[in-house]
Amino acid sequence: MSDQSSHEADFYSTHSAADLSTPTAGPPPHRRRDKKQLSARASRLVSRPAPRTQTAQKPSLSVLEDKVKSLEQMMISTLDTIRHERPDLDASSPLSNSGISLRPHLAEAGTMRRGNQGTEYFGGIHWVAIMDGISELKGHFENLNEIQSPETYGQEVPDESRQRPLLLYSGTRPPPKERLISELPERNIVDRMVFYYFSEMSMMPLIALHPPTFLQEYEQFWANPRDVSIHWIGLLYSILSISTIFSRKSEAPTSDTMSDSGYTAQYSEYAHQMIHCLKAGDYVRGGPYILETLINYTVLELMMTCPSPDVHSGIYATTGLMTQIAFRMGYHRDPCHFPEISCFEGEMRRRIWATVHICDTSMSVLSGSPRVIAEGSWDTKPPRNLHDSDLDPSCTTLPESRLDSELTPVSCPLARYKLSLTVGWLIDANVFQGLLLPSEKRRAEARLAETWNTIPDKFKFESLSNCLSESPAGVGQRIGLTSLYNKMYIMLHISHLLKSPRSADDGDPPAEEDAEYELHSRRKCIQAALQNVEFLIIMDTESRPGGTLTVLKNKTSILAVHEALVATAVLSTFLYHFGTWPATTGETDGIDMAHIEATLRNCKDTWVRWSEWSPDARRAVDLLDLVFQKLDGSMETVPMSEFSLALDGMGLNLGWDTVYL
């Protein structure tokens, strides 16, 4: 018994988060004889063994269930000991709400497994992570994993008998891998589209691929098409889909160019083939190239709805799914915890995690819904500012990050990621904590300003005259980042927008400090909204034929359009309430109402042009019409219900209460 207890104590000391004493409870009676426990790290990367021969006997599920029940009893005993000896580890204190760094005894890296489906992560409290250290169960788990996982990438579709969410798996059965390959265009066409993808994606603040490595895989594919995985074929189809959309938005119609219907049919074919590859590869289980393909899919959805600002709720859902897959594959844990992950693969995982974080935060802002990535639930480091030539799959050490002033393919995504971290923090504060107190808003504003100061000036936009030497893509990046920064100020200060100074009849006036902060908040909100509307006018004007940004025509994403819609709604609401008041400092806080009105009238021209294809743009036009009718005196008062309906119909998720209206 003492010998047995020593083995159990050895197990607890290896796998628990703290130093534990040996539990008094003995092992279950049906437990196998004790074996010498091998040394096991809490964080490891395990390769799946080679497939067994057909004659190998597969384990009985009932036997495995007994093993897990036995393990469950051990876990219960362990948890009882933890609660008794370490009350500070109470599970009722969620890490995601703490806002602090992971403590060493809670930061065990967990278990990372690598198999045919790529990497799969299990946290330290997951039964798989604990079972990974028990040699007699480890082999059984790997056998079970073989039974339940597709053995090859080329498997057409998972077992249809398994229950699946209809939202994710409904539709036609994916065709065989050979047919998916045969549906690809000729190589000279694919070559042009791959080139176009890498040249056009440079303007996006997302990075998922290492071009030199992809091009090596691309050559290998054409040499032996049937040797690549179904996941990689899906990635290639996602590239073709994006290239088709970009080319349609860039080319002026001529007799040699494809019609809109032709582009739509071609895009639809490529997109459906991409979905077929994802489904055939059982993408919800993760795997190589799955996240890269889903990132491209997200870009595709955003560009397909542009310039229409209509928001598809499915983008939020699919982005959440992509984020959950990233968690399942362990991208939220920094690769330094897993020495078996190479330097190159680890750095690419950091880039992909940063991109997933950007997408998750952006979709949360767009939909007004909570984000998936909670504060404190991850520890992945930011990617380094490196050129593509600095990285190689065979490298044994990572080069030092280049200076922020040096422009690399990672510079813009890295700047966007820095801002995304603060944006996520602000989202959590607004969604889960409600309206912030003035003191909390000051701290939040200081944090936002601090983050903005860390972003290089080359990604900040003031005027076109300050970036005449920039490429159109560079100007678009500047406007995009600055617009997001302005929208964060709107989120912070929008609750003070419609608060007018209280008169003596309203009771006690607000404290001088609060009144001063309300004035500050109102001005900040108006200034940020004015800038974003002016950015919209610049983008619309300069992207027309003959403008400096013509190549960006119709390439503004739905996110940038949403920022302009939010700004238009903010200024319209403020002008509706205070636009006809006497222009005194005490009543309008010294804000230039004439400038707001002139900006909105110019902005209306843009929304009128866009209303030809966008219902949301038409609603923006209707909202502006109501405001201008009141200002022009053609209507003594716009019915409050009608104004509120027009504003609410825009679906902007501004977070203000209709009582303000």
Summary of the structure (lengths in Angstrom):
residues: 661
radius of gyration: 28.4
end to end distance: 74.9
largest distance: 93.6
contacts: 1963
relative contact order: 0.07
helix: 60%
strand: 2%
